[in-house]
Amino acid sequence: METEQLVQTAQTGVMTTADPAQTTADILIDKLIAWQVEVVFGLIGDGINPIMEALRKRQDKIKFIAVRHEEAGAFMAAGYAKYTGKLGVCLGTSGPGAVHLMNGLWDAAMENTPVLAITGAPFHDLLGTQYVQEVDTVSMVKDIAVYNVMINGPQQAQTVVDLACRTALTTPGVAHLAIAKDIQKKPLSEDKASKDGENLRASSTYMPRIETPVTGELDATAALLNAGNKVMILAGRGALAARAEVEQVAEKLGAPVAKALLGKALLPDDSPYTTGGIGHLGTLPSKQMMEECDTLLILGSNMPYVDFYPKDGRARAVQIDRDPKRIGLRYPVEIGINGDVQATLKALLPKLQAKTDRSFLQLAQQRMADWRKTIAQVENEDAKLIKPQFLVAEVSRLLNDDAVIAIDTGAHTVFTARHWQIRPNQKVAVSGNLATMAPGLPYTIAAQLAYPGRQCVAMVGDGGFTMLMGEMVTAVRYNLPVKVVVFKNNSLSMDYYEQEALGYPVYGADLTSIDFAKVAEACGAEGYRCTQKDEVTSTLTSAFASNRPAVIEVLVDPDQAPAAPDKVAQNKFE
C-alpha cells in the first residue's frame, strides 16, 4: 500500500534569500516552491492581484488551479492533503473570497489535515475603517488555525511563510496567512528590518512528530493486551500508515479489526482480520465483536458513535493517538499513549504474546462470511428500480485496483461505506468529522491532479453535487478525466428518512429534478444517464473507459433508506 497520504516524511529544506527587488508576493510564492508545493487552488480577486502575478511568473514551477468557488478551492486543498500527506494550499481574495474558504478549512481542521490558506485584505491603512470587503480574517479563522498571522511586510514574510508551512505539516492542521494588497506588492528594499529581526530567518526544513512511548507504557500495554481473551481492535485514519503492524498485532492477539470510516483504506475488505466498518455505516460483525470483546485496542480513531463501543465496564481499553485530547474521549481507557501508531506498534510487537486460542477471530471470520452473503442478497435482490446498494457494488467491481475515491455526504455515504469492497492500493477521502456535503467533486479534482495516471471517482448524492457542480467546468478546463457517480433520488434523502423516523411530515427535503447528464455536457464534459438496472453495468463501463471528465447520473430507488447493521442482517433491507 502506498503510505504517502498517511505519514509525512522529513524534508531537508533550504533557506531562501530574497532579492531586494522582490515583493512580499514574490517571497511568498518562492517560499511555497521551496516547500515543494506543487499546486495552489483559488479564485482571482482584486485583493490578491500581486499574488496572482507572482504565481503567473512562476507557472513553470507551481500550478494555479482556478476554481469557480473558493469553497471548492479549500476542499481541493484539503483533499489534496488527505490523499497525499503533502501541504494543500488555497487562495482567496479579501472579504467574501476568504469567507467562502471557511467550510473547506473547517473540514481540514477537524481531521488534522495540513492546509495553508492565503487570504487578501484591503490596503493596510484602510483596515479597521469598515472599508468595502474588509473582513478580519485572522479573527475569523482563530478557532481552527494552528498558525494564524497577518503579514505586515516582505521582511516578515521571509520568516513567517516558513513557519506557517512547517506548523501546518507538523501539528498538523490549518495555517493561515493574511496579506493586505499593498503589502503584497511592497518590495523588500523598501521594508527596513528591525535590529532584532534583521538576521531572523527560517527554512523549508521540517521533521514530522513521531512520538514513541517510554518502556513502562509499553510494558503496561503489553500486559493488558496479553491478559485479554477476546481482544478487539478499532482503527481509524491515524493508523493508515501502519497496515503491516496492525496485521501483525491482529495475528498475534487473534484480534478482529473494525475500521472507522476514515480508516477504511487501512485493510482491504477481504482481509481475514477485518470485520469491516463500525457504527451506523458499519457491519453487524463489527457491532457484535465489539459488544463481546473483553479488551479493546483503539488505534488512531475518534469514532464518534459511542453506542457502538463496548458497554462501560465490559472491556479494558488501551488507546494510541498522536492527539492527546482524543485519548479517552469516546471510551474510558486504562492506558493512553500519546504517540505515532506505527512507531508505537513496532515497539510494542516484541512484547506481545502470540495467542493460541483463535476462537474469537474465527468467530469474527464466520460472521463476516455470513454478512457477505447477506449484503450480496441485498445488492442482487430483484427489483424494478435501481437499488443504491447494487450501484455501489457495480462501481466497486469495475474500479481499477489503484482507484482513488471520494465519498460525499448523504444517504449514499452509508451505502458506499458498506457495499464498496476496498482493495489494497485504493485510496479514499471523505469529510468524516465535519461531515459536510459538497466535497466529493473537489476532492476528486485534487486527486486527479495528484495522481494523473489513476482512475479518480466521486460518489455523490444529487443534493451534495448540486452545491458545487460548477467545478465540472474546472475539470474540463484542466483536462482532468474525473468520473462523478450521482445517486439521484430528487431529495435530501438522509433528512427525508430522519423526518419520517421522527414521525414528522416530510418538509423541505424534496429537490427539484435536474438533468445532470445535460449539465455535464453544458460544462463540456460527458454525460450519462441510467434509469434501468440493466443499463448500469454497460454505462459505468463506457464512462470509466473515457479519457474525458464525465457525470454518470443514476436514478436510484428513493425508498431505500439506510439501515442499522442489525436491520440489514434481519432482511429488513436498507
N, C-alpha and C positions, 0 to 999 in steps of 0.2 A: 504493500500500500504506500502511496505517496504520502509523506508526512509534512510537506512544505506548508500546508494550511494549518498545521497543528501546533507547531512549535517554532518560535523564531530562533534563528541561528545567530551567533555572534557576527558582528560586522566590523572589519578593520577599516576605519574611515580615514578621511583626510581633513586637514584644517585648511579651508579655502581662504585665500587672500583676495579681497576685492580691489579692483582698480578704483582710484579716486573718482573717476567719471561715472562709475556705476551708481545706479539709483537703488533705492530700497527694494523696488520691484525686481531689479536685476539680481540683487543679492539673494532675495527670497527664492527665485527660481533656480539660481545656481546652487543654492543650498539643497533644494529638493533633488536636483540631479545628483549631487554628491551623496545624498541619502538613498540613491538608487530608485527613486520614484520614477515610474515609467509612464504614468498617466494621471491626468487631473480631470475630474468631472465637474462641469459647471455650466453656467449661463452668463453671457456677457451682460454688462450694465455699465452706466457711466460712473459708477462708484469704484470700478475696478479696471478702467481702461489702461492705466500704466502696467498693471499686472498682465493684462491680455497682450500688451505689446512685448513684454518680456518673454512671455510664452511663445509668441509668434516668432521672435528672433531665435528661439531655441527649439523650434519644432522638429529638428532632426535628432534631438536628444530626449525630448519629452513630449508626449502626445497630449493634446487637449481634446476632450470629447464634449461637444456642445449638445447639451440636453434640451428638452422642451420645457422642463420644470425643475427647479432646484431641488425639490423633494426627491425626484428621481436621481439627481446627481449625488445626493447624500446616500441614498440607498445603494447606488452603484459603488460608491467608495466603501460602504460597509460590506457589501457583497464581495467586492474585490479582496478586502482584508480577510473576510471569513473563509474564502476559498484558499487563499494563498499564504496567509500569515504575514504578508507584506503590509506596509503602510498604505492605506487608502486615503486619497486626498480629494476634497471637494471645495468648490469655489462659488461664492455667492456675492452679489453686489450689496450695496448698503441698503438698509431698511427691509423692504419686502423680500428681496433676494435672500438675505440672511435668515429671515423668519421662515421662509419656505424650507430651509435646510433642516429645521428642528426635528421633524418626525424621524427622518433617517438618522440623525445624530443620536436621538434617544434610543433607537434600535441598536446602534453600535454600542452605546454606553452600557445598556442593560445586558450586553453579552461580552463586556470587556474586550471590545474589538478595536484594534489600533487604527484610528482615523484622525486625520488632521483637517480641520475646517478653516478656511481662509475667508474672511469677510471684509468688504469695503466699508467705508464710513464717509460722511461729508467732510469738507475742508476742516482742518483741525480747529480753526478759530471760530467755527460755527457750532461746534459741539456744545451741547447744553443750552442752545437757543431755540429749541423746538423747530429746527430747520427741516425742510422737506426731506423725507426719507431718513430722518435721524432716528435710529434705534440704538439703545445701549446694548450692543451685542455681547459685551463682556459680562454684564449682569444677566443677560438672557440665558447664557449657557453655563452659568456658575454652578448650577446644581448637578451638572453631568460631566463637566470638564475636569480632566486630571492635570491640565496645564491651560492657562487662560490669560492672555496678555494683549494689551493694546500696544502696538509698535509705534514708537514716537520718533524714529529716525533711522537712517541706514547704519549708524554706529551700533545701535541696539540690535538691529536685525542680524548683524553678523554673529551675535551670540544666541539670541532667543529662538531663532528658527531651528538651530541645532537642538536646543533644549526641548522645544516643542516636539520635534520628531522623536527624540530619544525617550521622552516621557510617555508619549503615545505608544511606543513599541514595548517599553519595558514594564509599564504598570500592569497591563496595557489598558487603553481606553481612548477617549476623545480628547484631543488637544485643539485649542482654538487660538488663532491669531487674527486680530482686527487691525486694519491699517486705513487711516484717512487718505483720501485720494491725492491730496497734495503731498503728503508724506511719501506716498508710493513713488512719486517721480523726483523726490529730492535726492540730489547726488551726494555721494559720500564726502566729496570735497567741501561741501557747504555745512557739514554737520560735525562740529568740533566735539571730540570726546572729552569727558571729564578726566581729571587727573587720576582718579581711582579706576576709571573704566578704559583708559586708553590702551591698555595691554590685555584687556579681558577678551578671551576668545574661547570657543568650544570647537568641536569637530564632529564628524559623522561617525564616530566610533561608538558602539554600544554593545553591552553584554546582557542577554536576557536573564531574568531571575530564575535560577534553578535551585530552589531550596531543597535540602535533604535533611531528614530528621536526625537527631542525635541517637546514639546507640540505645539509650534507655527507652526512648519512644519505640524504636523498632522491636526491642525485646518484649515490651509490654504488648505491642500489637500482635506479634507472632504468637505469644502465649494465649491471647484472647482468641485468635483465629484457629489455633491448633486445638483449643478446647471445644470448639463448636462441633456439633454433629450434623447440623443442617445449615451450611453456610450459603448465603445468597450475596451476589454482587450486584450493585446498582451503579451503572456507569453513564457518565454524561460527556459533554464536549471537552471537559478538561482531561479526559482520558484518551482522546483520539490519537495522540502520538504514541500511546502505549499498547498497541494491539498485541504485539508479541508477549509483553509482560502480563497483560490481562489474561491471555490464553494460558500462559504458564501457571499463573495463580489459580485459575479455574480448574486446570488439570490437577494440580497438587491437592487442592482442597475439595475436589469433586463438587464444585460450586457452579450453579447456573448463573448466567449473566443477563439481567434485564437492562435494556437500553432506554434511557431517556431520549426524547425526540432529537435533541441536539447531539446526542451520541449515536445516532442511527448508523453512521458510517464506521463505527468502531469495529464491529464484527459483521461479516456477511450474514444475511438472514438464514442461510442454510448451515451455519456453524453448529457443530454438535454442542457447543457451550451455551448458546444464547436462547432465551425464551422470547426474544423479540422486544417489542416496545412495552412501555409501562404507563399506567394512567388511563385516562379516558380515551386515549388514542391507541392503547396497547392491546396486548393479548391476554386471554384467560390464563394460560400457564404462568405468565409473569405475575399476575394477581394471586394465583393460588400458591406459587412457591414463596412469594413474599409473605403471605399470610402464615405459612407453615414453617418458615425458617426460624432457627434459634440464634443465628448470628448474621449480622449484616455488615458488609463492607461497601461503603459509599465512595466512589471514585470520581472526582471532578464533576459532580452533579448537584444541581439545585432544584431538582424535580419538584414542582410546587404542589402536586396533588397528594395531600397528606393522608387521605383516605386509602391510598394505595401503598402505604408503608405498613410494617408490622404494627399490631396494637401495642400500646405502651406496656412495657414490662415483658413483652413476648420475646424480644431479641436483644442481645448485647450488640453494640454497634461501634464501628470504627469509621471515621471519615477522613479522607485525604483530599485537600483542596488548596490551591495556591492563594485563595482569598480567605483569610481567617474569619471574615464576617459571615461566611456561609456555613462554617462548621457548627453543627448542632441547630441550625436554623429550622430544618424541617422535621428532624427526628432526634431525640436525646441520645447522645453518643457518650460512651465511656472514655474513648480516646480520640482526640482530634489532632491531626497532623497538618500543620501549615507547610505544604511542600509541593513540589512538582510531582505529578502522579507517576510518570515514567521513572524518574530518578529514585523515588521512594520505593516503588515496587522492585526495582533492580536490587536495591539494598535489602529489601525485606525477603525476597525469594529464598536465599540460602537458609533463612531461619524458619521457614515453613516446613512442616512435616507432611509427607505425602500420605493422604488418607486411603486406606484400603477399602473402606466402606463407600461404595459408589452409588448407593441406593437413591440418595436424594437427587443426584444428577441424572441417574437413569429414569427416575420418575418424571423429571422435567422433560427429558427426551421423548418419553412415551406420550406425555401430554401434548408436546409440540407436534408429534406425528398426528395425533387426533385433531389438533387445532388446524393443521394444514388441510386436512380433509374437509373440515367444516367450512373454512373460508373458500376452498375450491368449490364447494357446493353453492355457497353464496354467489360467487363470481359467475358460475356457469348455469345458474338456475334459468330455466326457460321463461322468458319474459317478453312482453310486447315492446316495452320501452327499454332504452339503453340504461343498464344499471351502472352507476359510477364505479362500483366495485369491479365490474367487468372491464370498464375502460382503463382503470389503473392497472389491472392485471395484464392487459394487452400492451399498454405502454411499457410496463416493466419487462415483458418478454421481448419487446422489439428494441429496447435501448441497447446501445453499444456497451461493451464491458467496462469502458472507461468514461461513460457518460457523466456529465455534470448537471445536476438537477437543482432547481429552485422550487420551493413549495410556498405558495402564497397562503394567506389565512382565510379560513372559511370552512364550511362543511366538508369540502373536498380534502382538507388537510387531514381529517380523520381517515378518510378512505385511502389517501395516498400513504400515510404513515403505516397503515395496517396491511395494505394489499400490494405495495411495492416491495419486492424482494431485492434488497440491495446486494450488489456483488462487490468483491474485494476492492476493486480500483475505481469504483464510482464515488462521486462526491455529492454532497448535498448542503444547501443553506436554507434556513428558514428563520423567520422572526419568532424566536422561541419564547423570549421573555416579554417583550413589548407586545408580541402577537398582533402586529398591525397588518391591516390589509394594504395591498398595492406593491410590495417589494418584488413580487415574482418576476416580472419582466425586467426591471432594473438589475436585479441580481444576475439574471441570465445574460444580459448585455455585458456586464462586468466579467462574468465567467468566460464568455466567448473572446473577450479581449485578452484575458489571462491565459486562455488555452485555445488558441486559434485553430488547432487541428482536431479538436474534440467536439463531440455532439453535446450541445447545451440546450436543455429543455426546461421550460417553465410549466408548472402545473398550477392553474389559476381558476378561480371562480369568476362568474360574469360580473359580480359586484366589485371585487378587487381589481380585475383587469380594467374595468371602465375608468377607474380613478386615474390611471397613468398610461392608458393605451396609446396616447400620443407619442410615447417613446418608440413605437414601431417605426416611426419616421427616423429616429436615431439609428435603429438597427439597419434600416435601408441605406441611410446616408453613409454609414461606415462599412457597408457590405458585410454585415455580421449575420451568418446564417442561423440565427436563433429560431427555435421552434416553441410555439406557445399553444398548449392544450387548454382550451377553455371549457370548463364544466358549466354548461348553460342550463339553468332551470328558471330563469326570469325572476329570481328572488334573492334576497339576502337570507339564504336558507337556514343558516345556523340560528339567526334571530327568529326566523319564522317558526322553527321547531321549538325553540325555547319558549316563545309566547304560547304555543299550543300546550307544551308540557306544564306551564304555569296556570293553564286554564283561562288565559286571556284571549280575547278575539285577536286575530292577526291584524296588525295595524302598522303601516309604514315599511313593511318588509317586501312588498312586491316591487319588481323592477320593470320598467318599460323595455320591451324586447328590442335588441339591437342585432343587426346582421353583421356579426364580427368578421365574417369572411369578406364582405364588401368593404368594411372599414380597413382591413388589411390591404386589400387591393388598392383602395384610395391612397394608402400610405406608400404604395409602390412595392408591397410585399405580396406573397402568395396567400390566397385564402381558400380554405377547405371547409366543408360542412357535412356533418353526419347526422342523419335523423333516424336511421335504422341500424340495428345491431349488426347486420351482415355487411354494413359499409365500413365498420370501424377499422378492421384489420387492414384492408386494402388502402383506405385513406391515410392511416398513420404511416403505412409503409411508403406510400408515394411522397408524403410530406417529409418524412425523415430522410428520404433519399435525395431531396432537393438541396442544392447549394445556395439557396436564397432564404431570407427570413420568411417565416410562414406562421399563420394562425390556423389552428385546427379547431373549429367550433363544433362541439358535440352536444346535442340535446339529450340531457340525462333525465332520468325519472325523478320528478320533483318530490315524489312520496318516499324516496329512500332517505330516511333520517339516520344520522349517525347513532349507533347504539353502544352501550357499555359492553365490555368484553363478555360478561356472563350472558347478556341477552343474545349476542351473536351465537354463542355456543348452545343456547336453548332453541335455536332455529327461529328465534324472533328476529328475523333478518333485518339488517340495518335499514 
